[in-house]
């Protein structure tokens, strides 16, 4: 609501807050969680990349449009998924969503460049990928991992404050963005169909991933199954419009992202109400509820 109100004014809030969130706040959260990582983080990163790759391959069988392809497989795990998961499911959920966010960011930016930047040199694309804030944060976090005990002890208070700022800014940016976006009614039906197709396919693939991790006793996954199901409901990543604007000089994804975000907010709200109503344990899955 704060973001939606601020979006009605002329001064620039969204771009500055987005830059601060992307270049400072989220990288700090990534560094802290990777430096103090739990067993299973890199399995989740790899799993998300494989799932997104499978979704991309499947959607390209029926549609070759790079914008629609990215909107189908590249999800808003960072700005939307991370604040919501942290608020409702706690620290373990933040860890698993951060792992998923790093994996999706690496995949989304690399594949996005590959799909959209047809005329750009491959070497330039690779350099841009490795200079992306999530990648740099991952490298710094790995380098600091030998100091995990000290970082946990001295950095925990700062981390809690910054995690709140991340959640608040993420929601503010979303509100401003929704206030500034024009919605095309004609796109609603397509966005709704894409949401059900994307969520259903992601649900099937994430269930397969959960079954494999359960078989090999990956505790981080077993203890945060509901968080993984939450990812199924997320909308296309807002970063898609940045990639499209820069490389294709168009903005067709804006309406798809806007409608997808509204639909996802409703779906996530219903999901969280069901969890609270039935008092589902975060360590359990929907199959336990059924």
C-alpha positions in Angstrom: 0.0 0.0 0.0 2.9 2.4 0.8 4.4 1.7 -2.6 1.1 2.0 -4.4 0.6 5.5 -2.9 4.2 6.6 -3.6 3.7 5.4 -7.2 1.1 8.2 -7.7 3.8 10.9 -7.2 6.2 12.1 -9.8 9.5 11.6 -8.0 11.4 8.4 -8.8 11.1 5.9 -6.0 11.0 2.6 -7.8 14.3 2.8 -9.8 16.3 4.1 -6.8 14.9 1.5 -4.4 15.4 -1.2 -7.0 19.0 -0.3 -7.4 19.6 -0.2 -3.7 17.8 -3.5 -3.2 19.6 -5.2 -6.1 23.1 -3.9 -5.6 23.3 -3.7 -1.8 20.5 -5.2 0.3 19.9 -8.6 -1.5 23.7 -9.1 -2.1 24.3 -8.6 1.7 21.6 -11.2 2.5 23.1 -13.6 0.0 26.6 -13.2 1.4 25.4 -13.8 4.9 23.4 -16.9 4.0 26.0 -18.4 1.8 28.8 -17.7 4.3 26.7 -19.4 7.0 25.1 -21.9 4.6 23.4 -25.1 5.5 23.9 -28.4 3.8 21.7 -28.6 0.7 22.0 -25.0 -0.5 23.8 -25.9 -3.7 21.5 -28.8 -4.3 18.6 -26.4 -4.3 20.5 -24.0 -6.7 21.2 -26.8 -9.1 17.6 -28.1 -8.8 16.0 -24.8 -9.7 18.3 -24.3 -12.7 17.4 -27.7 -14.0 13.7 -27.1 -13.4 13.8 -23.8 -15.2 15.8 -25.3 -18.1 13.2 -28.1 -18.4 10.4 -25.5 -18.4 12.1 -23.5 -21.1 12.6 -26.5 -23.3 9.0 -27.4 -23.0 7.6 -24.0 -23.7 9.9 -23.6 -26.8 8.3 -26.6 -28.3 5.0 -24.8 -28.6 6.2 -21.1 -28.8 9.5 -19.6 -30.0 8.8 -16.0 -28.7 11.8 -15.2 -26.4 9.7 -12.8 -24.2 6.9 -15.3 -23.6 9.6 -18.0 -23.0 11.2 -16.0 -20.2 7.9 -15.1 -18.7 7.1 -18.8 -18.5 10.3 -20.1 -16.8 12.0 -17.1 -15.1 10.1 -16.3 -11.8 10.2 -13.4 -9.4 11.9 -15.3 -6.6 14.0 -12.3 -5.4 11.7 -9.2 -5.0 8.5 -11.1 -4.3 9.3 -14.6 -3.2 12.1 -13.8 -0.7 10.2 -11.2 1.3 7.0 -13.3 1.5 8.8 -16.5 2.5 11.0 -14.7 5.1 7.9 -13.1 6.7 5.7 -16.2 6.8 8.1 -19.2 7.1 11.2 -17.8 8.9 15.0 -18.2 8.5 15.1 -21.7 7.0 12.7 -20.5 4.3 14.9 -17.4 3.6 17.9 -19.8 3.1 16.1 -22.0 0.6 14.6 -19.1 -1.3 18.0 -17.3 -1.5 19.4 -20.5 -3.0 16.6 -20.7 -5.5 17.0 -16.9 -6.2 20.7 -17.3 -7.0 20.0 -20.3 -9.3 17.1 -18.5 -11.1 19.1 -15.3 -11.4 22.1 -17.0 -12.9 19.8 -18.9 -15.3 17.4 -16.0 -16.1 20.2 -13.6 -16.9 22.3 -16.0 -18.9 19.4 -17.4 -20.9 17.7 -14.0 -21.2 20.9 -12.6 -22.8 21.1 -15.7 -25.0 17.5 -15.3 -26.2 17.3 -11.5 -26.5 20.8 -10.2 -27.2 21.1 -12.0 -30.6 23.6 -9.4 -32.0 25.8 -9.1 -28.9 29.2 -10.8 -28.6 29.1 -14.0 -26.5 32.2 -12.9 -24.5 30.4 -9.7 -23.6 27.4 -11.6 -22.5 29.4 -14.0 -20.3 31.3 -11.0 -18.6 27.9 -9.4 -17.8 26.6 -12.6 -16.2 29.7 -12.9 -14.0 29.5 -9.3 -13.0 25.9 -9.6 -11.8 25.4 -8.8 -8.1 24.0 -12.2 -7.2 27.1 -13.9 -8.7 29.5 -11.5 -7.0 27.7 -12.0 -3.7 27.9 -15.8 -4.1 31.6 -15.6 -4.6 32.1 -13.4 -1.6 29.9 -15.6 0.5 31.9 -18.7 -0.4 35.2 -16.8 0.3 33.9 -15.9 3.8 32.5 -19.3 4.6 35.6 -20.3 6.8 34.5 -17.5 9.1 30.9 -18.7 9.4 30.8 -18.9 13.2 32.1 -15.3 13.6 29.8 -14.0 10.9 26.8 -15.7 12.5 27.7 -14.3 16.0 28.5 -10.7 15.0 26.5 -10.3 11.9 23.1 -11.7 13.0 21.7 -8.5 14.5 22.6 -6.5 11.3 21.2 -9.3 9.2 17.8 -9.2 11.0 17.5 -5.4 10.3 18.6 -5.7 6.7 16.2 -8.7 6.1 13.3 -6.4 7.3 14.5 -3.6 5.0 14.6 -6.1 2.1 11.1 -7.3 2.8 9.7 -3.8 3.1 11.5 -2.4 0.1 10.6 -5.4 -2.0 6.9 -4.8 -1.3 7.2 -1.0 -1.8 8.8 -1.6 -5.2 6.0 -4.0 -6.2 3.4 -1.5 -5.1 5.0 1.4 -7.0 5.4 -0.8 -10.1 1.8 -1.9 -10.0 0.7 1.8 -9.6 2.7 2.8 -12.7 1.7 -0.1 -15.0 -1.2 0.1 -17.4 -3.2 -3.2 -17.5 -4.5 -4.5 -20.8 -7.7 -6.4 -20.3 -7.0 -8.5 -23.4 -3.9 -9.9 -21.7 -5.7 -11.1 -18.6 -7.1 -14.3 -20.1 -3.7 -15.2 -21.5 -1.9 -14.4 -18.2 -4.4 -16.6 -16.3 -3.9 -19.5 -18.7 -0.1 -19.1 -18.5 -0.3 -18.9 -14.7 -2.1 -22.2 -14.5 0.2 -23.9 -17.0 3.3 -22.5 -15.4 2.3 -23.3 -11.8 1.1 -26.8 -12.7 4.3 -27.7 -14.5 6.5 -26.2 -11.8 4.4 -28.1 -9.2 5.1 -31.4 -11.0 8.8 -30.7 -11.4 9.2 -29.4 -7.8 7.5 -32.5 -6.5 9.9 -34.7 -8.3 12.8 -32.6 -6.9 11.3 -33.0 -3.4 11.0 -36.7 -3.7 14.6 -37.0 -4.8 15.8 -34.8 -2.0 13.7 -36.8 0.5 15.2 -40.0 -0.7 18.7 -38.7 -0.2 17.7 -37.0 3.2 18.4 -33.4 2.2 17.2 -31.8 5.4 17.0 -28.2 4.2 14.4 -29.4 1.6 12.6 -31.7 3.9 12.1 -29.0 6.5 10.9 -26.3 4.0 8.6 -28.1 1.6 5.8 -25.5 1.9 8.3 -22.8 0.8 9.2 -24.7 -2.3 5.4 -25.0 -3.1 5.1 -21.3 -2.7 7.6 -20.8 -5.5 5.2 -22.5 -7.9 2.8 -19.5 -7.4 5.3 -16.7 -8.2 4.8 -14.4 -11.2 7.3 -13.7 -14.1 10.4 -11.9 -12.9 10.4 -8.1 -13.2 13.9 -8.3 -14.5 12.5 -9.6 -17.8 11.2 -6.1 -18.7 14.7 -4.7 -18.1 16.3 -7.3 -20.4 13.6 -6.8 -23.1 13.9 -3.0 -23.0 17.6 -3.1 -23.2 18.1 -5.8 -25.9 14.9 -5.8 -27.9 13.8 -2.1 -27.5 10.3 -3.2 -26.7 8.1 -3.6 -23.6 5.6 -6.4 -24.4 6.4 -8.2 -21.1 5.2 -5.3 -18.9 1.5 -6.3 -19.1 2.3 -10.0 -18.8 4.3 -9.3 -15.6 1.7 -6.9 -14.2 -1.2 -9.3 -14.7 0.9 -12.3 -13.6 1.8 -10.4 -10.4 -1.8 -9.6 -9.5 -2.9 -13.2 -10.2 0.0 -14.5 -8.1 -0.7 -12.2 -5.2 -4.3 -13.6 -5.0 -3.0 -17.2 -5.4 -0.4 -16.7 -2.7 -2.9 -15.1 -0.3 -5.2 -18.1 -0.7 -2.3 -20.5 -0.2 -1.2 -18.8 3.0 -4.8 -18.7 4.3 -5.1 -22.4 3.7 -1.9 -23.1 5.5 -2.9 -21.0 8.6 -6.5 -22.4 8.6 -5.4 -26.0 8.5 -2.3 -25.3 10.7 0.0 -27.1 8.3 3.5 -27.7 9.6 6.1 -26.0 7.4 8.1 -29.2 7.4 5.1 -31.0 5.7 3.8 -30.8 2.2 0.4 -30.4 0.6 0.2 -34.2 0.2 0.2 -34.5 4.1 -2.7 -32.0 4.1 -4.7 -34.1 1.6 
